[in-house]
């Protein structure tokens, strides 16, 4: 009983410490910038009877916004070919299907995709998607990020990609006939067609003819003969599946996993990593901060609370505030680098979220509790002065954690008292 009281006292003091820190940075300072984008706030880019694409731009207040897109395809549907203007890193959330892509000097290749898959397509690639028609009839849902790097900047003025038909029909028929050395009737067969929706049903006769024309067109723009056959070797594209690999940490309260260039080498040029956390009902990812990256997070399941604390020494306190907000399935939120945070699931369901981090390197979250936390490593006199309490209070606080308690707090996931929600 006494141990339980000590533990509750520890977390109370810890959250008191977190919530009374002045939010002095600029990261969440812009009054027009919200750390959360709800599902209904996504901007619809494409919508047909067979699927949709929506987008979100979320920012930390002083960097260019991060651009994300959400692809949803009904079973047995096609997202028609597009030319990428920027690198694309994506995660498959639900459903199954195939990813087809072509790069310069390569033919068209394909790989099967399924929930948990992560992969990257390079700038200048032509790609399209087809969802499977399986017994579960699950929609294919893909979350994609278009990162900005020194050599590859996503430019909102031109968008993330352009449709192949737009590229083709933008030129006069005579120019295309001369450039491609194609018969007049073939060029007219494409340019005279009415606008095709970006997402269509996959097995119509109309789309069979369209595909034959697309193959011919891709032969022309890629400068080589690829024929009607499509390679399924996937040699040029590697993927990584989260659910085929063990978590970095797991206990009865949840698990966490990160993906870096060590697991998927193709991520290295993008400087983007991925993470996933699953908190069981009534659990918490304890107060911590990421010293190496901003995290852009999407809630996949459940509801919970998030606490974000300013981690900067910016002098204008009026431009910064600590934040506490509720999140639910479909929400997206951002936590800047060095900003302490804690995520808590409600008692009625697990809280599952995945996210993109702005570094491809392995980062080690720094926790405020545990054997290696700042409470343990900083001199007790200094910590007492910092919190404006006595040294005895600090000693009691550290002693109350106990060895077994510290073992799972070190990894960040533990049971959370509902009274603090």
N, C-alpha and C positions, 0 to 999 in steps of 0.2 A: 504494500500500500504506500509505504514511504517512498519507494523507488518510483512508483507511478506519479506521485505528487512532484518528485524532483524532475521527472521527465516533462510533465506538463508545465512546470515552472520554467524549465529550460527553454521550451518552445515559445512560451509567452514572452520571456525576456528577449529571445532571439527575434521574434517578430516586432517587438517594441523597438528594438535596435534598428531593424530594417525600415520600419514605417516612420521613424522620426528622423532619419537621415535627410538632410536638405537635398532636393533634386536640383543640382546646380549646373547640369550640362545642357547642351543644345539638342541632344539626340531626339528627345520627345518634346521639344520646346515650342515649335511652331504651332500656333493656335489653330491653324487650318489642317494640321496633320494629326490623324488619329492612329493609335497603335493597332486598331482592330478594323478589319474590313469584313462585314457580314456577307453571307452568301448572296442575299438579294441585292447587294450593292455592286456585284460584278457587272461589268459592261458586256453586253451581248455583241459579238463580232459576226457570228454566223448562226443562223437558226433555220432549219428545214424540218420536214416531217420525220427525217431519219436521224437527226442528231443536232448538236450545237457546239459552238466554241465561244467561251466567254473569257474575259481578261480582267486583271487587277493590276494596278500600280500602287505599290505601298512603299513608303519612304520613312527614313529616320529623322528627317528635318533639315539635313544639311548636305546629304549626298543626292545624286540623281535617283529617281525612284527605281525600284526593282520591278521588272515586268514579268508577270506570270500569266499563263493561259491554261484553260481547263477544257479538254476535249471530251465530249460525250457522244458515243455512237451507239445507236440501237443495234441489236443483233443483226448480222448479215448486211452491214452497211459499209459504204466506202467514203473515206475522206480523200477527195481527189488531189492529184499531185500539186505540190507547191515548191517554190524555190526559196530556200532559207537565206535570210539576210544576216543572220547571226547564229552563233552556236546555240544548240538547244539541248538542255539536260532534262530528262523526264522520268517520271515514276508512274508505273501502272498500278492504279488503285483497285479496280474491279474489272471483271470480264477477261476474255481471251481474244486473240486475233493475230494478225500479221502486220509487221512493219516492212515496207518496201522502200528502198532508197537507192540512189545512184549518185556517184561522185565523179569528178573529172577523171578521165582515162580508165574508168571502171564500168562494168556492166551493171544491170539492175540486180540487186541481191535482196534477200528477205530473211527475216528471222521470226519465229513464233514469239509472241509476248503474252505474259500472264501476270496475275497479281503479284506484286513485290519486285518486279523487274525494274532495273534502273539502267539507262544507257544514255549516250550522247551522240548527237549528229552535228557534223561540222558545217560551218558557214559555206554556202555555195552548193550544198547538197540538194537534190530533188528527192522528196519523199512523199509517200502516201500511206494510208492505214486502211485495213479491212478488219472488221469485227467478225467473229465466228458466230455461227448459228448453232448453239449447243442446247442441251436439254434444260440447263438452268436458265437460259435466255437472259443472262446478265448483260447489262450495258457495259461497253468498253469505256472506262473512265481513265483519263491520263492527265496528270498534273505536270506542267512544263515550265521551266524557267529559262529565260534568255539572258545570260549574264553579260556584263560589260567588263572587258579586260583592256589592257594597254594596246592590244593588237586587234581586238574584236569588240567594238562597241555596238550595243543595241541602239538603234536610232529610231525614236518614236515617230519621226517625220515620214519614214518610209515603211514602218511596221516591221514585224518579225519575218514575214515571208510574202511572196506574191504568187498568185495562181498561174499555172502554166498557160491556161487559155487566155488570160489577160496579156501575158507577154506576147503570145502569138498574134492575137487579134489587134494589138496596138499598132501594127504596121500595115501599110497598104498591101493589097494582094500582089501587085506586081513586084514590090520589093521582096516579099517573102518567096515568091516563085523564083525570082532571080537568085536570091541568097541561098535557097535550099535546093535549087535545081529540081524542083518538083513539078509534076504536071499541073496544069491550071485547074483541072477538075478536082484534084486532091486538095489543093489549097482552098478552093471554094467550098468544098465539103466541110471544112473546119470553120472558115471565117463566116460563112452564111448561116451557121447554126445559131439558134437562140441561146441565150445565156444558160449554162448548166449550173444547177445548184452545187455548192461546194461539198455537200454531203448527200449521197444518193443511195438508193437500194443497190445491192451488189450484183444481182444476177439477171438484170433485164437485157434484152437483145440490143437495146439502144446502147447500153454500157459496154457490151461486147464489141460493137463497132467503134465506140469511143476509144476503147483500150487499144484496138488495132491502130487507130490514128495516133494515139499517144506513143505507142512503141516506135512508130515511124518518126514522130517528131523528136523523141528522145535520142533515136539513132543520129538524127541530124545535129542536135545541139551538143551531144557528147562526142561527136566526131568519130564514132566507131559503130560497127554493126553488132547489135545485141540480140537481134532476132526476136521472136515471140516468146522464147523460153526465158524463164526467170530463175536465176541461181538461188538455191536455198542454203548455200554453204555458210553464209554469215561470217566469212573469214575476216572481212574488213571491219566488222562491228562486233564489239564485245558487250555483253550485258552482265549484270550482277543481280541476283535475287536475294532480297533481304530474308525471306522465309526459308531459304535453303541453307542458311548459316546461323551459327549460334550467336546469341546476344553477347555484347561486351560485358554486361552485368545482368543478373537475374536473381530475384528472391521471391518470396510469397506475395510481395506487394507490387511486383511489376518487373519490367525489364527495359533495357535501353541498348541501342546499337547505333554505331556511326559507320559511314562509308566514305573512304578517302581514295586517293589515287593508288594506295597500296592494294586495295581490293579491286579497283577499276581504273586501269592506267589511263584510259581515254579522258578521265575527268581532269587530269593535270593541267592541260592548257586553259581550261575554263576557270580554274581556281575556285571551283564550287564543290562542296562536300554535301553529304546528306545525313540525316539523323532520323531515328524513330524511337518513340517512347510509348510504353503501354503501362498505365497506372491502374491497378485494380481499384474497385470501388472503395472510397474513403481513404485513399493513399495520397502521398505527396512526394514530388521531386523536390528535395530540400533546398533551402536558399543557397544559390550558387551563381557564378558568373562565368561567361566564356571569355577567356583572355585573348583569344585569337580571331574571333569572327562575330559578325552580326548573324542572327538566326531569323529566318523568315519561315513561320510555322503554320501548318494547316491542320485543323482538327478533323480527324477521320471518324471519330466515334465518341459519343458521350458528351457530358458537360462538366464544367469545373470553373475554378477561379485561378487567375494569374495575378501575381504581384510583381511589379517591376519598379526598381529603385534607381534613382539617378546615380551614375557611377563616375561623374566628372567633377572637376574642381572649378568649373566655369563660375565666374564671380557674380553674374546677374541672376540672383535666385528667382526673380519674377519670371524668368523664361524657362523654368524647369519645375516639374512637380513629380512626386511619386505617383504611381498609377496602380489601381486595383480594378480589374474588370472581369466580367463573366465571359466565358467562351463556350461555344456549342459546335456541333457538327457542321462543317462547311465554313466556319470562320477562319480568317487568316490574321495572324498578328506578328509583330516584329519586336525583337529585343536586341538593342544595339550592343556592340562589343563592350565589355567591362561593366555592364549594368546588372547588378544582382537581381535575380528572379527566383520565383518559386511557383510551381504549378500544382494544383490540388484537384483531385477528382471528387465529385459528389458521392454520396453514399449509395445511390441507386444504380450506378453503372460505372464501367471502366472509362477512363479518359485516354484515348489513343491519338497521338499526333505525330506527323512526320514533318520534316522541314529541310530547307536548303541553308547551308552555312557558307559564308563568304570566304572560306579558305578550304583548299583541298588537303591541307596538312592535318595530321592528327592533333587535336587539341584536347587538353585535359581540364575539364571544368573544376573550378576552385570552389569548394564548399565551405560554408561558415561553421558547420558542425562536423565533428569527427576527430579522429586522432591526429590528422594532418591539417586541420582547419586553422584559420587565423587565431581562433581562441586558444589553440594549443601551442602555437609557435611564437606568438608575440609575448613579450615579457608581461607578467601578470600586473605589475605596477603600471605599465604603459596602457594595458587594456583597461584597467580600472579607471585611470585618468580619462581615457578616451570615452568611456561610457558614463563617467561622472558617478561612479559607485566605489565602494571600498574594495580592497584587495580580497578581503574575506568573501565578499559576494561573488567575485570572479572565481575564487577557489571552489566555492560551493557549486557554482554553475558548471565548472569543468568536472568536478567529482560526480555530479548528478548524472552525467552521461553514462558512466559505467562502460566497461570494456565491451560487453556484448552489444550494448546499444550503439557504441561508436563504430563497431564493425559494419553494421549495415548503414549507418548514417554516412560513413566514408564514401559509400557508393551512391548516396543521394536519394534512394527510394525507401520510404518507410511509412508506417501507419500514421494517419493524420487524424487528430481529434476533431470531430464534427462541430464541437463547440466553438472552434476558432474560425469556422467558415463564415 
